[in-house]
């Protein structure tokens, strides 16, 4: 019986920590959307065996990187950190100063932006508001 109680306590702690982290990520995405009014916001992730990363990539309407933030590790204590060395260039140019895990997450976010730019260019209706791409 004590073993079952222990398992239930551990499971409930794990669920609450996951909910806490999910809320933090959603809050940060909403803050980033409020900060940047135009362009594209793409979210890339890469889950590794040991390391994981989530990346927020904000690209303006001129297809330049306005903001790049990465969260290393997926724990309730992980926070997004700015990567200013990747700002100002084209979103297609590689960022050399990040880890392999973050590079894979950035590549996923770049593909999302590329798809959205192509879709809006072909359709002919470029938006003047920030588009969130998931």
ChimeraX attribute file (.defattr): number of C-alpha atoms within 10 A of each C-alpha:
attribute: neighborCount
match mode: 1-to-1
recipient: residues
	/A:1	5
	/A:2	7
	/A:3	8
	/A:4	9
	/A:5	10
	/A:6	11
	/A:7	11
	/A:8	12
	/A:9	12
	/A:10	12
	/A:11	12
	/A:12	12
	/A:13	12
	/A:14	12
	/A:15	11
	/A:16	13
	/A:17	15
	/A:18	15
	/A:19	13
	/A:20	14
	/A:21	17
	/A:22	15
	/A:23	13
	/A:24	16
	/A:25	18
	/A:26	11
	/A:27	12
	/A:28	15
	/A:29	17
	/A:30	11
	/A:31	11
	/A:32	18
	/A:33	19
	/A:34	11
	/A:35	10
	/A:36	17
	/A:37	13
	/A:38	17
	/A:39	25
	/A:40	28
	/A:41	25
	/A:42	25
	/A:43	23
	/A:44	23
	/A:45	21
	/A:46	18
	/A:47	15
	/A:48	10
	/A:49	5
	/A:50	7
	/A:51	14
	/A:52	17
	/A:53	24
	/A:54	25
	/A:55	26
	/A:56	24
	/A:57	26
	/A:58	30
	/A:59	27
	/A:60	20
	/A:61	17
	/A:62	9
	/A:63	18
	/A:64	17
	/A:65	22
	/A:66	21
	/A:67	19
	/A:68	22
	/A:69	21
	/A:70	23
	/A:71	19
	/A:72	18
	/A:73	16
	/A:74	16
	/A:75	14
	/A:76	16
	/A:77	10
	/A:78	15
	/A:79	18
	/A:80	17
	/A:81	13
	/A:82	15
	/A:83	14
	/A:84	12
	/A:85	12
	/A:86	20
	/A:87	18
	/A:88	14
	/A:89	15
	/A:90	15
	/A:91	26
	/A:92	15
	/A:93	11
	/A:94	14
	/A:95	16
	/A:96	10
	/A:97	11
	/A:98	15
	/A:99	12
	/A:100	13
	/A:101	19
	/A:102	25
	/A:103	20
	/A:104	19
	/A:105	22
	/A:106	30
	/A:107	19
	/A:108	18
	/A:109	24
	/A:110	22
	/A:111	15
	/A:112	21
	/A:113	27
	/A:114	17
	/A:115	12
	/A:116	18
	/A:117	17
	/A:118	12
	/A:119	13
	/A:120	13
	/A:121	11
	/A:122	10
	/A:123	9
	/A:124	9
	/A:125	9
	/A:126	14
	/A:127	12
	/A:128	12
	/A:129	13
	/A:130	20
	/A:131	18
	/A:132	17
	/A:133	15
	/A:134	10
